[in-house]
Amino acid sequence: MSIKGKAYIMGAYEHPLRDAPDKSTPQLHAECAKGALEDAGLTKDDIDGYFCAGDAPGFGAMSMVDYMGLKNVRHMDSTETGGSSYLLHVGHAAQAIAEGKCTVALVTLAGRPRQNKFFGGGGGKPGQLTDGPPEAGYENIYGGSTHNTYGMCAMRHMYEYGTTSEQLAWIKVAASHHAQYNEHAFLKDVVTVEDVVNSRMIADPLHLLDCCVVTDGGGALIVTSPEVAKSLKRPKVKVMGAGESPKGPQGGRGLDLTHSGAVWSGPIAFEEAGVKPSDIKYASIYDSFTITVLMQLEDLGFCEKGQGGKFVSDGNLISGVGKLPFNTDGGGLCNNHPTNRGGITKVIEAVRQLRGEAHPKVQVPNCDIALAHGTGGSLGTRHGAATLIMEREA
Protein backbone atom coordinates (compact mmCIF):
# COMPACT_ATOMS: atom_id res chain seq x y z
CA MET A 1 0.00 0.00 0.00
CA SER A 2 1.33 3.41 -0.94
CA ILE A 3 1.18 6.28 1.55
CA LYS A 4 1.45 8.92 -1.19
CA GLY A 5 -1.00 11.69 -0.34
CA LYS A 6 -2.54 9.69 2.52
CA ALA A 7 -1.28 11.96 5.33
CA TYR A 8 -0.15 15.53 6.00
CA ILE A 9 2.30 17.11 8.43
CA MET A 10 0.22 19.90 9.94
CA GLY A 11 2.15 20.79 13.07
CA ALA A 12 5.87 21.23 13.75
CA TYR A 13 7.69 22.64 16.76
CA GLU A 14 11.33 22.85 17.79
CA HIS A 15 12.03 23.60 21.45
CA PRO A 16 13.96 26.89 21.76
CA LEU A 17 16.22 25.69 24.58
CA ARG A 18 19.65 24.21 23.89
CA ASP A 19 20.60 23.89 27.59
CA ALA A 20 17.84 22.81 29.98
CA PRO A 21 19.14 22.27 33.53
CA ASP A 22 15.78 23.16 35.09
CA LYS A 23 13.49 20.96 33.01
CA SER A 24 12.91 17.21 33.08
CA THR A 25 12.91 15.06 29.94
CA PRO A 26 9.16 14.29 30.24
CA GLN A 27 8.51 18.03 30.61
CA LEU A 28 10.46 18.76 27.42
CA HIS A 29 8.45 16.09 25.56
CA ALA A 30 5.21 17.65 26.79
CA GLU A 31 6.26 21.21 25.92
CA CYS A 32 7.22 20.09 22.40
CA ALA A 33 3.88 18.32 22.01
CA LYS A 34 2.04 21.46 23.17
CA GLY A 35 3.98 23.59 20.69
CA ALA A 36 3.23 21.29 17.75
CA LEU A 37 -0.46 21.09 18.66
CA GLU A 38 -0.72 24.88 18.88
CA ASP A 39 1.05 25.17 15.53
CA ALA A 40 -1.51 22.83 13.98
CA GLY A 41 -4.51 24.39 15.72
CA LEU A 42 -5.41 21.16 17.55
CA THR A 43 -5.71 20.03 21.19
CA LYS A 44 -4.32 17.00 23.00
CA ASP A 45 -7.78 15.43 22.94
CA ASP A 46 -7.54 15.27 19.13
CA ILE A 47 -4.52 12.94 19.33
CA ASP A 48 -5.34 9.27 18.75
CA GLY A 49 -1.88 8.08 17.69
CA TYR A 50 1.44 8.52 19.51
CA PHE A 51 4.97 7.82 18.25
CA CYS A 52 8.21 8.00 20.23
CA ALA A 53 11.61 6.29 20.48
CA GLY A 54 14.17 5.37 23.12
CA ASP A 55 14.55 8.94 24.35
CA ALA A 56 11.07 8.73 25.90
CA PRO A 57 11.64 7.80 29.57
CA GLY A 58 10.05 5.06 31.63
CA PHE A 59 7.97 2.64 29.57
CA GLY A 60 8.28 4.89 26.54
CA ALA A 61 4.97 5.43 24.79
CA MET A 62 2.94 4.09 27.71
CA SER A 63 4.58 6.40 30.23
CA MET A 64 4.41 9.46 27.99
CA VAL A 65 0.76 8.93 26.99
CA ASP A 66 -0.12 8.82 30.68
CA TYR A 67 2.11 11.77 31.63
CA MET A 68 0.76 14.02 28.87
CA GLY A 69 -2.87 13.08 29.56
CA LEU A 70 -3.55 11.74 26.07
CA LYS A 71 -6.92 10.09 26.68
CA ASN A 72 -7.87 9.04 23.17
CA VAL A 73 -4.76 7.21 21.90
CA ARG A 74 -5.65 4.01 20.06
CA HIS A 75 -2.39 3.46 18.17
CA MET A 76 1.19 3.55 19.49
CA ASP A 77 4.60 3.01 17.89
CA SER A 78 7.94 3.14 19.67
CA THR A 79 10.22 2.05 16.81
CA GLU A 80 13.84 2.75 17.78
CA THR A 81 16.53 3.40 15.18
CA GLY A 82 18.44 6.13 16.99
CA GLY A 83 18.33 9.60 15.50
CA SER A 84 16.46 8.51 12.38
CA SER A 85 13.54 7.11 14.42
CA TYR A 86 11.38 10.19 13.94
CA LEU A 87 11.57 10.09 10.17
CA LEU A 88 10.44 6.47 10.32
CA HIS A 89 7.67 7.57 12.65
CA VAL A 90 6.28 9.99 10.07
CA GLY A 91 6.17 7.18 7.51
CA HIS A 92 4.64 4.79 10.04
CA ALA A 93 2.09 7.42 11.07
CA ALA A 94 1.10 7.86 7.43
CA GLN A 95 0.66 4.09 7.14
CA ALA A 96 -1.45 3.96 10.31
CA ILE A 97 -3.61 6.85 9.11
CA ALA A 98 -4.08 5.23 5.70
CA GLU A 99 -5.18 2.02 7.42
CA GLY A 100 -7.63 3.82 9.70
CA LYS A 101 -5.66 3.12 12.88
CA CYS A 102 -5.57 6.81 13.81
CA THR A 103 -6.34 10.25 12.35
CA VAL A 104 -4.07 12.62 14.33
CA ALA A 105 -0.61 11.33 15.23
CA LEU A 106 1.86 12.99 17.59
CA VAL A 107 5.61 12.38 17.25
CA THR A 108 7.91 13.64 20.03
CA LEU A 109 11.62 13.73 20.83
CA ALA A 110 13.32 15.29 23.85
CA GLY A 111 16.32 14.85 26.11
CA ARG A 112 18.98 16.49 28.27
CA PRO A 113 22.40 15.13 27.24
CA ARG A 114 24.15 18.28 28.43
CA GLN A 115 23.00 17.49 31.97
CA ASN A 116 24.00 13.82 31.77
CA LYS A 117 27.67 13.97 30.94
CA PHE A 118 28.19 10.21 30.67
CA PHE A 119 27.17 8.48 27.48
CA GLY A 120 27.22 4.78 28.22
CA GLY A 121 26.50 1.67 26.22
CA GLY A 122 26.32 -2.05 26.74
CA GLY A 123 29.47 -3.42 28.28
CA GLY A 124 31.09 -6.75 27.79
CA LYS A 125 34.55 -8.26 27.83
CA PRO A 126 35.64 -10.97 25.38
CA GLY A 127 34.01 -14.26 26.33
CA GLN A 128 31.78 -12.63 28.96
CA LEU A 129 28.01 -12.98 28.86
CA THR A 130 26.32 -9.60 28.71
CA ASP A 131 22.83 -8.15 28.72
CA GLY A 132 24.07 -5.33 26.52
CA PRO A 133 23.88 -5.24 22.72
CA PRO A 134 24.62 -8.62 21.10
CA GLU A 135 27.72 -7.23 19.39
CA ALA A 136 29.27 -5.89 22.63
CA GLY A 137 31.38 -8.95 23.44
CA TYR A 138 32.88 -8.94 19.95
CA GLU A 139 33.36 -5.25 19.25
CA ASN A 140 33.95 -3.41 22.53
CA ILE A 141 37.43 -4.89 22.89
CA TYR A 142 38.52 -2.78 19.91
CA GLY A 143 37.54 0.47 21.59
CA GLY A 144 34.97 1.60 19.06
CA SER A 145 33.25 4.89 19.90
CA THR A 146 30.91 7.23 18.12
CA HIS A 147 33.74 9.50 17.04
CA ASN A 148 36.28 6.96 15.86
CA THR A 149 33.80 4.83 13.91
CA TYR A 150 32.75 7.92 11.94
CA GLY A 151 36.42 8.76 11.58
CA MET A 152 36.94 5.33 10.00
CA CYS A 153 34.24 6.12 7.43
CA ALA A 154 35.90 9.41 6.59
CA MET A 155 39.34 7.81 6.34
CA ARG A 156 38.06 5.05 4.07
CA HIS A 157 36.20 7.52 1.85
CA MET A 158 39.41 9.51 1.50
CA TYR A 159 41.34 6.37 0.61
CA GLU A 160 38.80 5.16 -1.95
CA TYR A 161 37.84 8.45 -3.60
CA GLY A 162 40.47 11.05 -2.74
CA THR A 163 38.14 13.10 -0.55
CA THR A 164 39.95 15.75 1.50
CA SER A 165 39.49 17.38 4.90
CA GLU A 166 39.04 20.70 3.14
CA GLN A 167 36.12 19.30 1.16
CA LEU A 168 34.45 17.97 4.31
CA ALA A 169 34.96 21.38 5.92
CA TRP A 170 32.74 22.99 3.27
CA ILE A 171 29.76 21.18 4.81
CA LYS A 172 30.36 22.90 8.15
CA VAL A 173 30.92 26.20 6.35
CA ALA A 174 27.54 25.88 4.61
CA ALA A 175 25.78 25.02 7.87
CA SER A 176 27.34 28.03 9.60
CA HIS A 177 26.22 30.38 6.83
CA HIS A 178 22.65 29.29 7.60
CA ALA A 179 22.96 29.21 11.40
CA GLN A 180 23.89 32.89 11.60
CA TYR A 181 20.25 33.73 10.89
CA ASN A 182 18.81 31.37 13.54
CA GLU A 183 18.38 33.13 16.88
CA HIS A 184 18.21 29.78 18.70
CA ALA A 185 21.26 28.19 17.06
CA PHE A 186 23.85 26.83 19.48
CA LEU A 187 26.68 28.08 17.25
CA LYS A 188 25.93 31.25 15.30
CA ASP A 189 29.37 32.27 14.04
CA VAL A 190 30.22 31.82 10.37
CA VAL A 191 33.33 29.67 9.97
CA THR A 192 35.82 29.16 7.16
CA VAL A 193 37.44 26.06 5.74
CA GLU A 194 40.62 27.09 7.56
CA ASP A 195 38.73 27.32 10.87
CA VAL A 196 37.50 23.75 10.46
CA VAL A 197 40.75 22.09 9.42
CA ASN A 198 42.69 23.98 12.09
CA SER A 199 40.34 23.01 14.91
CA ARG A 200 41.70 20.25 17.16
CA MET A 201 41.67 16.68 15.93
CA ILE A 202 38.99 14.48 17.50
CA ALA A 203 39.18 11.22 15.55
CA ASP A 204 41.51 11.31 12.56
CA PRO A 205 40.62 12.74 10.06
CA LEU A 206 37.67 14.44 11.78
CA HIS A 207 38.28 17.73 13.58
CA LEU A 208 36.23 19.35 16.32
CA LEU A 209 34.26 21.45 13.85
CA ASP A 210 33.44 18.33 11.81
CA CYS A 211 31.29 17.20 14.76
CA CYS A 212 27.71 18.14 15.60
CA VAL A 213 26.75 20.12 18.68
CA VAL A 214 25.48 18.47 21.88
CA THR A 215 22.19 20.07 22.92
CA ASP A 216 19.22 19.60 25.21
CA GLY A 217 15.70 20.25 23.97
CA GLY A 218 13.55 18.43 21.46
CA GLY A 219 10.78 18.75 18.92
CA ALA A 220 7.41 17.41 17.87
CA LEU A 221 5.33 16.83 14.76
CA ILE A 222 1.62 16.41 14.08
CA VAL A 223 0.65 14.08 11.21
CA THR A 224 -3.00 13.97 10.23
CA SER A 225 -5.44 12.42 7.82
CA PRO A 226 -6.38 14.42 4.68
CA GLU A 227 -9.80 15.10 6.19
CA VAL A 228 -8.36 16.63 9.36
CA ALA A 229 -5.79 18.58 7.32
CA LYS A 230 -8.53 20.20 5.23
CA SER A 231 -10.25 21.42 8.39
CA LEU A 232 -7.17 23.26 9.68
CA LYS A 233 -6.14 26.78 8.74
CA ARG A 234 -2.48 25.91 8.22
CA PRO A 235 -0.32 25.26 5.14
CA LYS A 236 -0.55 21.62 4.11
CA VAL A 237 2.61 19.51 3.82
CA LYS A 238 1.78 16.24 2.10
CA VAL A 239 3.73 13.05 2.81
CA MET A 240 4.67 11.75 -0.64
CA GLY A 241 7.02 8.87 -0.01
CA ALA A 242 9.00 7.15 2.72
CA GLY A 243 11.73 4.54 2.79
CA GLU A 244 13.64 2.81 5.56
CA SER A 245 16.48 0.34 5.77
CA PRO A 246 18.84 -1.10 8.38
CA LYS A 247 22.55 -1.54 7.62
CA GLY A 248 25.12 -3.46 9.64
CA PRO A 249 28.52 -5.12 9.30
CA GLN A 250 27.05 -8.65 9.51
CA GLY A 251 29.83 -9.86 11.75
CA GLY A 252 32.41 -8.29 9.46
CA ARG A 253 31.17 -10.08 6.34
CA GLY A 254 29.14 -7.11 5.12
CA LEU A 255 31.37 -4.26 6.23
CA ASP A 256 31.42 -1.36 3.79
CA LEU A 257 32.44 1.98 5.27
CA THR A 258 31.77 4.07 2.17
CA HIS A 259 28.01 3.48 1.83
CA SER A 260 25.06 4.14 4.14
CA GLY A 261 21.59 2.64 4.31
CA ALA A 262 20.42 5.54 2.14
CA VAL A 263 21.36 3.49 -0.92
CA TRP A 264 18.24 1.41 -0.14
CA SER A 265 15.89 3.79 1.71
CA GLY A 266 16.31 6.58 -0.85
CA PRO A 267 15.14 4.69 -3.95
CA ILE A 268 12.12 3.35 -2.04
CA ALA A 269 11.03 6.86 -1.07
CA PHE A 270 11.71 8.35 -4.52
CA GLU A 271 9.73 5.61 -6.24
CA GLU A 272 6.75 5.98 -3.94
CA ALA A 273 6.76 9.77 -4.29
CA GLY A 274 7.18 9.57 -8.06
CA VAL A 275 10.03 12.07 -8.12
CA LYS A 276 13.80 12.10 -8.79
CA PRO A 277 16.70 13.63 -6.84
CA SER A 278 16.77 16.46 -9.38
CA ASP A 279 13.19 17.40 -8.39
CA ILE A 280 14.16 18.13 -4.77
CA LYS A 281 14.28 21.87 -4.01
CA TYR A 282 15.52 21.55 -0.41
CA ALA A 283 17.15 18.73 1.58
CA SER A 284 17.43 18.18 5.32
CA ILE A 285 20.37 15.81 5.65
CA TYR A 286 21.39 14.14 8.91
CA ASP A 287 24.61 15.79 10.03
CA SER A 288 26.06 14.12 13.10
CA PHE A 289 29.43 14.66 11.40
CA THR A 290 30.45 16.20 8.09
CA ILE A 291 31.21 12.76 6.63
CA THR A 292 27.62 11.69 7.39
CA VAL A 293 26.33 14.41 5.08
CA LEU A 294 28.76 13.68 2.27
CA MET A 295 28.00 9.96 2.16
CA GLN A 296 24.25 10.48 2.27
CA LEU A 297 24.35 13.03 -0.55
CA GLU A 298 26.06 10.43 -2.72
CA ASP A 299 23.86 7.53 -1.63
CA LEU A 300 20.64 9.49 -2.20
CA GLY A 301 21.70 10.24 -5.77
CA PHE A 302 22.41 13.96 -5.55
CA CYS A 303 25.86 13.28 -6.98
CA GLU A 304 27.82 10.24 -8.13
CA LYS A 305 29.60 8.02 -5.62
CA GLY A 306 33.00 9.47 -4.86
CA GLN A 307 32.04 12.93 -6.15
CA GLY A 308 30.59 14.20 -2.87
CA GLY A 309 33.74 16.14 -2.02
CA LYS A 310 33.63 18.11 -5.25
CA PHE A 311 29.86 18.61 -4.95
CA VAL A 312 30.02 20.21 -1.50
CA SER A 313 33.18 22.24 -2.13
CA ASP A 314 31.48 24.00 -5.02
CA GLY A 315 29.15 25.65 -2.47
CA ASN A 316 26.17 23.61 -3.60
CA LEU A 317 24.74 23.32 -0.08
CA ILE A 318 24.47 27.07 0.63
CA SER A 319 21.00 28.56 0.19
CA GLY A 320 20.89 31.20 -2.52
CA VAL A 321 24.18 29.97 -3.96
CA GLY A 322 24.13 26.23 -4.59
CA LYS A 323 22.07 23.62 -6.38
CA LEU A 324 20.85 21.86 -3.22
CA PRO A 325 20.27 24.09 -0.17
CA PHE A 326 20.56 21.95 2.95
CA ASN A 327 19.89 22.31 6.68
CA THR A 328 18.93 25.96 6.50
CA ASP A 329 18.43 26.16 10.27
CA GLY A 330 22.13 25.38 10.76
CA GLY A 331 21.49 21.67 11.21
CA GLY A 332 23.07 19.48 13.84
CA LEU A 333 26.48 20.88 12.99
CA CYS A 334 25.57 24.36 14.24
CA ASN A 335 21.97 24.67 15.44
CA ASN A 336 20.58 21.70 17.31
CA HIS A 337 21.09 17.95 17.74
CA PRO A 338 18.76 17.34 20.69
CA THR A 339 19.56 14.38 22.93
CA ASN A 340 22.11 13.24 20.30
CA ARG A 341 19.27 12.50 17.86
CA GLY A 342 18.90 14.83 14.91
CA GLY A 343 16.05 13.32 12.91
CA ILE A 344 13.04 15.29 14.07
CA THR A 345 14.69 18.67 13.51
CA LYS A 346 15.36 17.63 9.93
CA VAL A 347 11.64 17.19 9.30
CA ILE A 348 10.80 20.42 11.16
CA GLU A 349 13.07 22.55 8.96
CA ALA A 350 11.78 20.85 5.80
CA VAL A 351 8.24 21.73 6.90
CA ARG A 352 9.32 25.35 7.47
CA GLN A 353 10.79 25.51 3.97
CA LEU A 354 7.69 24.04 2.34
CA ARG A 355 5.47 26.46 4.25
CA GLY A 356 7.68 29.40 3.30
CA GLU A 357 8.40 29.98 7.01
CA ALA A 358 12.18 29.63 7.02
CA HIS A 359 14.27 32.73 7.71
CA PRO A 360 14.02 35.07 4.69
CA LYS A 361 17.80 34.97 4.23
CA VAL A 362 17.72 31.18 3.69
CA GLN A 363 14.21 30.54 2.38
CA VAL A 364 14.37 28.56 -0.87
CA PRO A 365 12.26 30.27 -3.57
CA ASN A 366 9.26 28.26 -4.79
CA CYS A 367 10.10 25.38 -2.47
CA ASP A 368 7.44 22.80 -3.29
CA ILE A 369 9.25 19.46 -2.84
CA ALA A 370 11.62 18.68 0.02
CA LEU A 371 13.49 15.67 1.34
CA ALA A 372 14.51 14.79 4.88
CA HIS A 373 16.90 11.95 5.57
CA GLY A 374 18.24 10.46 8.79
CA THR A 375 20.89 7.94 9.78
CA GLY A 376 20.42 6.72 13.34
CA GLY A 377 22.98 4.61 15.18
CA SER A 378 26.53 4.57 13.88
CA LEU A 379 27.52 5.12 10.28
CA GLY A 380 30.59 2.94 10.79
CA THR A 381 28.82 -0.03 12.38
CA ARG A 382 25.03 -0.49 12.34
CA HIS A 383 22.40 2.11 11.67
CA GLY A 384 18.85 2.68 10.50
CA ALA A 385 18.34 4.88 7.45
CA ALA A 386 15.09 6.72 6.80
CA THR A 387 14.12 8.91 3.85
CA LEU A 388 11.02 11.12 3.75
CA ILE A 389 9.79 13.13 0.76
CA MET A 390 7.22 15.89 1.27
CA GLU A 391 5.31 18.28 -0.99
CA ARG A 392 3.61 21.60 -0.41
CA GLU A 393 -0.05 21.51 -1.34
CA ALA A 394 -1.57 24.75 -2.56
N, C-alpha and C positions, 0 to 999 in steps of 0.2 A: 504494500500500500504506500502510495506517495503522500508526503505531507505538504507538497507544494500548494500554497494558498490556503491551507487548512487552519492556520493559526497566525496570530499577529502579536508582536511585542508592543504593548501599549503603555507600559510603565518602566522607567529606568531611573535608578538613583545610586549615586556614588557618595559614600560618607565623606564629609569634608575633613575629618581628622586623619592625621598621619601618625600621631602619637597619642595614645589614649590610656594614661595611667589611672584615670578615675572612672573608667567604665568597664563593665564586665563583658565577656564575649557574648552571652545571651542578650545583653542590653544592646550591643552593637548590631546583632542580627535583627532585633526588633525595631531599632531606629531605621535601619536600612529598609526593612519591610514597610514601615510607615511612610518613608519617603517615596518609595516606588508606588505605593497605593495612592498617595496624594497626587503624584505625577499623572497617574492614569485616571484619576477621578473616581476611584472605587474605595470601598471600605473593607475591613478585615472579614466581615461577614459574607462578602462576595467570593472569598477564596474557597475553592473546593478541591484544589490540588496543591501539594507542597513538595518542593524539591530542595535537597541539601546534600552536602558531602561530609567528609570526615572532620571538617572544621566545626561542625555543629556539635556542641558539647552534650554530655550525658548519653542518652539513647538516640542521639541524632534527631531524626524527623519526629519521633514520638515525643521526646522531651521539648523540642522547639514548638510543636503544634500546641502542646499544653501550656507552655510558658507564654506564648503570644496570644492565647485565647482564641485560636482558630477553631470555631465550633462546627464548621460545615465541611471539613476536609473528608473526602471520600477516595482520594488517590494520593499515594505517597511514593517517592522515589529517592533513595539515598545512594545512588551510584557514585562510586569513588574512583576517580582516575587522577587524583592530584589537582593541579591547577587548571586542567582542561575540563574538570567535572561539569562546570556550569554551562559550557557550550553544549556538552552532551545533554544536560538537563533541558535546554531549550528545545533540542530535537526530540527528546523523550516527551516533553510537555506537549509538543505539537502532535506527536503520535497519540498520546492519551486523549487530547481534545478531539482529534479526528475519529477516535474510537468511542467517543461519548463517555469516557471515564471521568472527565472534569471539563469545566468551561472557563475557569479563571485559575491559572496556576501561578504560584509564587515561588521564585528561586532566590535563595539568600546565601551570602558568604560573609563571614566576619571572623576576626581574630586579633590577637594582641602579641605578635612575636617580639615586639620591642620590649615588652614587659617580662617575657620569658626568654631569658638569654640563652638557655640551653636547648639545642635542637638535637634530640636523641632519635635513635632508631633501634631496630631489633638487634640484640647482641648475638653473641655466638662465637665460640672458639672452634678451631678445626676438630671434628670428631665429637663435639658436644651437642647434645640435644637442646633445642631451643624452641620457645614459643614465639619467637620473632618471625620475620619473613622467611620463607623456605630457602631463599638463596643465602641467608646470613652466614651459615656455617661454611660456605664455599667461597664467598666473596669478601667478607669482612677482614680476613687475614691480610688482604692486599691493600688495605687502607683506603678503599674507595670513599670519596666524599662528593658532595654536590659539586664543589668547585673543580676538583681534579678530573672528574668524569667528563664534565663539559670541556675542560682543557684538553682532554684526550681527543674529543671530537674536533676541536679547532686544530690541533696539531696534525691529525690525520687528514683533514681537509686541506691544510697547507701542503702536506706531503703529496697528496693525490693531484691537486689542481693548481698549486702555486699561489693560493690565497695568502695575503699578507696581513700583518697586524694593522697596517695603515688602512687597508680596505675595511676591516672589521670596525675600525674606529669611526668610519663614516656613518655607521648605524647609530652610534651614540651621538654624533654631531647632529644628525637629523632629528633625533628625539629631543635634544636640548633646544634646537631651534623652535620646536613646537611647545615645549614646557615653559618657555619664557612668558607665554601668554596665559598660563594656567595659574590662577591665584592660589590654588591648593597644592600645587606640585611640590614634592619634597625637595627637588633640586631645580632651581629656576635659572641658573646661570648657563649661558651659551658656552659650549666648549669647542675646542679645535681638535683636529687630528693629533697635533703635537701634545695637547693636554692629555689625551687618552693614552697614547703610547709612552708618555713619560710618567704616567701615574704608576704607583708601585705594583710589582708583579704579584698576582694572587695564586694563579695556577698556570704555569707556562703553557701556552703563550698569552693567557688572558690576564689583563691588567685590572686594577681596581675599577676603572671607569668602563670596563667591559661588562661589569656586573650590575644587576638590578638593585634597586633600593630595597630596604627592609622597612615595612610600614605596618602600623596598626590600621584598623578601619574595616571597610567592607563595601558591599553593594547589594543591590537587589533588582530583580526584573519581574515584570508582570506579563504573562503570556495568556492570551484569551482566544476564545472562539471567534469566528468572523461575525457572528450575530452580536456578541458583546462589544466587539471592536466598533461596529457600526453605530452603537448607541452612545459611544464616548466622544467627547469633543476634543480629541487629541489627534495629531498626525498618526497615520497608520503605517506600521513597519511590518511588512508581510514576510513570514518565514518561507523561503523558496526551496531550500535544499539543505540537507545535513548529512554528514558522513562521520564515521568514527572507526578507529582501528587501534588495537594494541600492538606494541612492538617490543620484543625482548631478545636477549642474546641466545636463548635456547641452549643454555649450558655451554656457551662458547661456540656452538655449531652454526649459529645464525648471526654472529656478531658482524655488524657493518656500521662503522662509526660515521659514515658520510651521508647516510640517509635517515630520515625520520618517518614516523607513521603517516605523515602527510602524503606520502606517495600513494597510499591507499585511501585515506579518508577524503582527500581532495577530489579525486575523480568521481567518487560516489556522490558528493555534494554537488559538483558541477553538472553531472548528468541529471540528477533529480531537478535541479533548478533550471536546466535547459540553457545554461550560459557557459561562456568560456573565460579563461583568465583575462583575456583582453577586454572583456565586458566590464570588469570590476573597476569602479571609479575610486574606491577607497578600501584600504585593507588594515584591519587590526591584527597584528601579528604578535604572537606570544614572544616576549623578550626578557626571559630570565637572564640571558647573557646575549652578547652580540652575535655569537656563533649560532644561537638558536634561531635568530631572525634569518640569517643568511641561508641556513640549510632549509628552512621552511619556504622561503621565497623560491628556491630552486625546485623543491619537491612539489609545490603547488602549481608549478608551471609558469611562473612569472618571468623566469629566465631559464636557460639551459643549465643542466648540471655542470658544476664547475665554473660557471660564469657569474655566480652571485657576487664575487668580489668586485668585478668590473661594474656590475649593475648598480650596486650601492654606492660605489665611489664616484659615479657620474652624477650623484645628487638626486637620484630618482625617487628617493623616499621623502623628500622635503616638499611640503605642500606649497603650491604656487610655483614650484620649480621643476619637479620631477614627474615621471610618468605614473608613479604609483604612490601617492601620499599615504603614509602609514602612521599609526599611533599619534594622532594629532593632539592628544592630551599630554603627551610626553611619555606615555607608556610606562612599563615597569622599570625601564632604564632611568627615568627621571621623575615621573609623577607618582606612581602608586603601584605597589605589588602586595596588596593586603594579605596578611597571614601567609606569606610566601606562596600565594596562589593568584595568578594574574588573569585567569580566564574571564571572570565576570566583568572586569573593567574593560576588556576588549569588546564585549558585546555592547556595553553602555556607550562607549565612544562611537561605535558604529551606528548605534541608534541616534546619537546626537547629530552625526553627519547626515544621515538620511532625513532627519527632521529639519535640517538646516539650522541646528541649535549649537553647533560648535563655535568656538571663538571666531569672530570675523576674520582675524588674521590667518587662520588655518582652515576655514571652511572651504570644502571642495565645491566648486561651482557645479550646479546641476547634478548633484550626487544622488543618483537614483538606485544604484546597485552597489552593495558593500559586502565584504567578506570579513569574517572573524575566525581566527584559527588559534587553537591552543595545544600545547604539548605538556601534559602533566606527568610528573614523575621525574625521571632522569633521562636526558637525551642520550647519554652514553651507556645506559644499561637498559632499563625497561620503562616504557611510558605509554600513556594513552593519548592518541591524537584525535582531535575533534575539529571539524570544519563546518561553519555555518554561513549560509548565503542568504542575504536579506534584500528586500526591495521596497522602496518607497511607493506607496499607493496614493494616487492623487485624490 
